[in-house]
């Protein structure tokens, strides 16, 4: 594929070259390399997912060539100096040159790249080398079609089209490297849903469905629900004159057997869901409503990020430094507040009932209360440590880490309740979000640790500052549990009751053990601080054979535990490293508090 413009300093070309071997071939043309020796590097992580992933490990081959200055000259191979895992240097004095890489791509997640006979997907962070000192320059991206696909493929991306064919293959433009990597690209065949939200075109493209599922997919319901969610979010930030901050928006969906997740971008998102989470028009079977609502929650979450994260942004991320960890203590705000609003926007838009919304809030609250890590780590510390703790979970994570997503969502709820109480329901967290949008989102001025203080005092009033500072000390910088059982009835008129668990449910909570089935054995995965399992001396990876002399399996767990109703002691027979052990401890039902929420009838 020829270059779009020979005067453009930076040109990328991506070929889905080997569908069966799952390999992309990528060409990078640099017309004006640094005469002192141009350095190029592959990003080590992707914005929005705070883990060093070392994308360079998927490069199978890399070679550099001089570009011919005329038709009689031939390409000449030049030596690339390897500086470290991610960086290479072109020799001094090299003129216009091309670097060609072969990249293995078989990761189904939304963060990297994938290629097989049915579809292709890539984030440019996984394929496109960055040019040190030239990241500010505009570049072109040429996307070539595969040679041997069984059916014609299309391209789906929001990158600016310049010269493409009817299927989308051809040339795209990015204003700089940061713009390039903020546009994921999907290749293949798609089911497409389109709608408009306040005049802005939106679409969802879905891959991975069976032919039967494609025929039954309820596109009308998807379009209606997604439009309501998008409308509600646009109205939240721009209530007077609703208008989206982008010219178009694209949801790229990979529907698979298993998996769940999303990654935000400025005017698009990549989503992974289970096929049965989507709505189908087959009325002979009951639609999995809660599963579909979970998918809508994912869409709502990533769409909200187009405002909070992609535009209202941490100052620590301006600019992103893609070869090192970028630390911030504010992920509880960016991810936690988004997690609060994703479900709130579902109920506001009418996609779920208030009853279902309160169930989701209770599930999240109870999940936080079940993890001992919440008493040891603040959400501010969790945000800072995301790179090494939250994104690298192990068997001790529940005892040491609090989720800045889950508790961050409760913090947003608690702050919303406190603002409503202080203002007699004249103001809410919505007002704070609109201030952040006006002062930081529209201006691109990054948020530091004091920006929320100013936003709250400016919108709610200086009189609320003392309440806010105490709130921040206790629940954000501190590890106290939010007293939602007090605030919800007082402020939101929501009934809160402790869940009335039966004996079997209570002992499972008191056990403090998480497990999986391993060839008919109960394999311990996590042992929670203070639980019966820890008091008995169980540890992760132990294989439990019996409890109180009864054979235990995953299918018999409830039956065996329920039979202990009159027991004073619990005895485990287990194997650790193939060595047989037996341990006993007192059977006490010390359980973390768990709650149920209902709308008050008052």
QUIBELWO-V543950 format. One line per field, one symbol per residue. phi: phi as a letter, one per 20 degrees, with the letter a starting at -180 (. if undefined). psi: psi as a letter, one per 20 degrees, with the letter a starting at -180 (. if undefined). A space follows every 50 residues. Layout:
phi=???
psi=???
This chain:
phi=.fffbfeffccdcddfecffemcedcdcddecfgfeofdcbegebdgnce bfdlgffefebbbcbfegebfeedfcfceeeeeafdccceggmfegbcdd cdcfbbdffeecbbbbfdacbbegfecdfedfncfeefbdcedeffecff cgecdcadgffdbcefenfqdcccfafffgfecfcdcpdcedccacclne fcbcdcdnfffffffegefffgffffffffgffffgecffcgbfecebbc eeddecfbparbbebfcabdccbfgeeeeceeefcfffffffffffffff ffffffeepfcecfgfddefdedbfdebedfgffefffffffffffffen ecefgfffffffffgfffffdfffedcefffgffegfddfecfcfegfec cdfffffffffffffgffffffelmecbfgfffffgffecffemefedfd ffgfffffeeoffegfffffgffeddedcfffeffeffffddldfdcffe efffffffffgmcdbceclndedfdbcegnfgfffenfbgnfdeebclmd gdcffdgffffffegdeecccddbdclmdfccbcbfedeedffccccbff ef
psi=pqqgoiiphppqpppnhnhhilpqpppopohmqpijnppqqpqirppiom poimhiiiohqpqqqqppiriiqqqppqpppogahiqqpqqqjpbprppp qpppnloirjicqqpaihrqqqphhihoqqopijiiqqqqopoqqqhkqh qpqrporjqopgnrahiiqbpqqqhahhggijnqpqqbqqpppqrpolip pqqpppriqrhghhhipnhgggggghghggghgghghmhgnppqjrhrqp oopoorgrqprrpqrhkrqpqprqhjiqpqjnjiqppnghghhgghhggg ghghihgoghgoqphijnrpojjrpoqqjjhhgghghhhghghhhghhij hrrhghghggggggghgghiohhhihprhghhghjhhifgimqaijghii qqpigghhghggggggghghghjljhrahghghhghgghgghikoqpaii hhgggghhghqhhihggghgggggigiajqppmhhggghggilpppqppn qrgghghgghhlpqrrpnliqopphqoqpirggghijqqqiqophqpljp pprhhjgggghhijhjqiqppporppljppqpqqrqnpmoqqpqqqpqpq i.
